[in-house]
Amino acid sequence: MNTSATSSRPPVLFLSHGAPPLVDSALWVDQLTRLGADLPRPTAILVISAHWEAAPLTIGSTDVSTPLTYDFWGFPERYYRTTYDSPGAPELAARVAAMMPDGEPIAHDPNRRLDHGAYVPLTVMYPDADIPVLQISLPTLDPERLLALGRRLAPLRDEGVLIIGSGFTTHGLPYLTDRTPDAVPPGWSAEFDDWAHGCFDRGDVESLLDFRRKAPGMPYAHPTIEHFSPLFVSLGASGDPEQPAGQPIDGFWMGLAKRSLVLN
């Protein structure tokens, strides 16, 4: 991996990645395609997804022959046939491990590659699968610790690495009564999204860190919090968590807020 600084330093993203059927949404595909086209081409991609919680911090497979992780159930067979044979990223894996504090344990899982929180948006943004991709686990759900993890990873951006936190701005699946793609968002989803929109505009990190107590729509918007947690890695990796965030994707899918962020 080239560790020299690059003039094409990528921003950091937080993506509401959605379930596999989001690739059937022409609007989402168009939004994500345009977002990818506006970014400088990364040297590699590092993804932290809501769908992989493992402590200590675990580094995924760098072997392209490792199968994708189809971590969803009850969908049509075609979604389980998706492939994304991006190159492995062993040099990036070594860099990530070296950036962790001395004495902090690091694990490796050679049997786990990319889950749908990683590969679904990448099939849209980088369909040629020609950029090395590495996934690491969420080692905790504590927002402050994730913010600190993001800060440790931030120097990778100077090497051209695109860091993506992949989750969902609202994810109250148990409380959805209409699961059609164009469903009217429930009040709790709309209220949380509007609150988050304002926080992102103002760079109100203090409120975001305390979202479980301060956000309207809780706990329905996030009955479990793993889908909001990757946001804090992204905020930390931005270098300035209090900056106003670009919000190129908004709106709802199946009543869930798909607001996504660009942090420079």
Secondary structure as GFF3:
##gff-version 3
##sequence-region A 1 264
A	DSSP	beta_strand	12	16	.	.	.	ID=ss1
A	DSSP	three_ten_helix	20	24	.	.	.	ID=ss2
A	DSSP	alpha_helix	26	38	.	.	.	ID=ss3
A	DSSP	beta_strand	44	53	.	.	.	ID=ss4
A	DSSP	beta_strand	58	59	.	.	.	ID=ss5
A	DSSP	three_ten_helix	77	81	.	.	.	ID=ss6
A	DSSP	alpha_helix	90	99	.	.	.	ID=ss7
A	DSSP	beta_strand	107	108	.	.	.	ID=ss8
A	DSSP	alpha_helix	116	125	.	.	.	ID=ss9
A	DSSP	beta_strand	133	138	.	.	.	ID=ss10
A	DSSP	alpha_helix	143	153	.	.	.	ID=ss11
A	DSSP	three_ten_helix	154	159	.	.	.	ID=ss12
A	DSSP	beta_strand	161	167	.	.	.	ID=ss13
A	DSSP	three_ten_helix	173	175	.	.	.	ID=ss14
A	DSSP	alpha_helix	187	202	.	.	.	ID=ss15
A	DSSP	alpha_helix	205	209	.	.	.	ID=ss16
A	DSSP	alpha_helix	211	214	.	.	.	ID=ss17
A	DSSP	alpha_helix	230	237	.	.	.	ID=ss18
A	DSSP	beta_strand	246	249	.	.	.	ID=ss19
A	DSSP	beta_strand	252	253	.	.	.	ID=ss20
A	DSSP	beta_strand	256	257	.	.	.	ID=ss21
A	DSSP	beta_strand	260	263	.	.	.	ID=ss22
###
